[in-house]
Amino acid sequence: MTEVFTGSFTQQEPIPEEGIEAAVAVMRAGRLHRYNTAPGEVAQTVLLEQEFAAQVGAKYCLAVASGGYAMATALRAVCVKPGDRVLTNAFTLAPVPGAIAAVGAVPVFVGVTENLVIDLEDLAAKVDQADVLLLSHMRGHLVDMDALMTICDGAGVTVIEDCAHTMGAAWKGVPSGTQGKVGCYSCQTYKHVNSGEGGLFVTDDAEVAARAIMLSGSYMMYEKHLAGPPKEAFETIRYETPNISGRMDNLRAAILRPQLRKLDAQRARWNERYYAVEAGLRDTPGLRAIDRPAEETIVGSSIQFLLKDWSAQAVQEVLARCLARGVELKWFGGAEPVGFTSRYDSWRYVQAPKMPASDAVLAGIIDMRVPLTFSLDDCALIARIIKAEVSAVYQAQTT
Ligand SMILES: *Cc1c(COP(=O)(O)O)cnc(C)c1O
């Protein structure tokens, strides 16, 4: 009998009851805007910021409208100007170069290795071309952060971290997003906490925090930001910084707070599922698994593997055969961007030179979401299906 998987790759868990109750309370009160508080009341948004800052060990936190907004705000807050060049990953998702384009700056792409992290040799070669690196921890893969920071610090390059896939992850126990100048997180439905849309911004730098708060549209209400810097930090910044509204509201914050309290437990559940899939894929001929370094604390909300040096036709056959059995795989090597799978040469508003070594890696990257609604049995079944179909196509190719 041919096994088929019948579950959904895009079904999320419900919002925790506690979050639903808190959201209903906000709606009953009618005070959804973050600065609309009753006397003595601390807004849900402020509580969220205080709690997230404490959770990752950052001095300051700002809740915003999206992860993309957090990144563009970070670039503005470190004073990136139109026409400036900004280093970033060749392997990432469209909102990352999009944030650079949003401030009128120009992405300079850095290559990807077979372990799906930024290529530090390529970074070292290009580090003199820009003052800022927007580093994307794409699909949760953390590069050797000590080596990366040594390269960037040595060249005076400011690092902004895109932690859309690493909320809850760490490098040598240091929470992702706290080694660069700014850490940016997404609270969008497909990330690690779910408020539909939303973003978080953390930094230890009082000036950067003050600029970000002004940029987000705080009018002159910055003293209400209990997770922001002291009011002296705003002395001149409040006159010089444009308002580019992108605040978070109390409804989203209310939904997010209980989810953040559960983040460590969710990480354990994600990783059980990730390692169940990974174990099932082991020793598949033609399939290269991605080694995860011991220094990395992962959040296995998606899994990748490489079909390295496979023809496009053979990869497409694997995708089609898996899909016929209910397993939705995404491919970063396709000629056309489909869904969320785009790559540096899909973003044609950037004049990017060809990167042959990265192209060879990108051509083989297969990606799969691992939602928490999968059971461990689902994960084992999915792995059996992938293993069988990859093996079948591989054998047909080599005989
Ligand atoms: C989702 C995502 C973002 C931005 O998140 P939004 O909240 O959707 O703006 C940034 N980087 C990566 C890699 C993402 O996947």
Ligand as a Chemical Component Dictionary entry (heavy atoms), coordinates in Angstrom:
data_LIG
# 
_chem_comp.id                   LIG 
_chem_comp.type                 NON-POLYMER 
_chem_comp.pdbx_formal_charge   0 
_chem_comp.three_letter_code    LIG 
# 
loop_
_chem_comp_atom.comp_id 
_chem_comp_atom.atom_id 
_chem_comp_atom.alt_atom_id 
_chem_comp_atom.type_symbol 
_chem_comp_atom.charge 
_chem_comp_atom.model_Cartn_x 
_chem_comp_atom.model_Cartn_y 
_chem_comp_atom.model_Cartn_z 
_chem_comp_atom.pdbx_ordinal 
LIG C1 C1 C 0 8.600  36.725 7.382 1  
LIG C2 C2 C 0 9.977  37.200 7.236 2  
LIG C3 C3 C 0 10.343 38.522 7.491 3  
LIG C4 C4 C 0 9.402  39.677 7.747 4  
LIG O1 O1 O 0 8.283  39.431 8.360 5  
LIG P1 P1 P 0 6.879  40.201 8.109 6  
LIG O2 O2 O 0 6.390  40.279 9.523 7  
LIG O3 O3 O 0 6.086  39.315 7.232 8  
LIG O4 O4 O 0 7.166  41.540 7.542 9  
LIG C5 C5 C 0 11.676 38.831 7.448 10 
LIG N1 N1 N 0 12.600 37.933 7.137 11 
LIG C6 C6 C 0 12.295 36.670 6.840 12 
LIG C7 C7 C 0 13.399 35.729 6.510 13 
LIG C8 C8 C 0 10.971 36.264 6.881 14 
LIG O5 O5 O 0 10.671 35.006 6.568 15 
# 
loop_
_chem_comp_bond.comp_id 
_chem_comp_bond.atom_id_1 
_chem_comp_bond.atom_id_2 
_chem_comp_bond.value_order 
_chem_comp_bond.pdbx_ordinal 
LIG C1 C2 SING 1  
LIG C2 C3 SING 2  
LIG C2 C8 DOUB 3  
LIG C3 C4 SING 4  
LIG C3 C5 DOUB 5  
LIG C4 O1 SING 6  
LIG O1 P1 SING 7  
LIG P1 O2 DOUB 8  
LIG P1 O3 SING 9  
LIG P1 O4 SING 10 
LIG C5 N1 SING 11 
LIG N1 C6 DOUB 12 
LIG C6 C7 SING 13 
LIG C6 C8 SING 14 
LIG C8 O5 SING 15 
# 
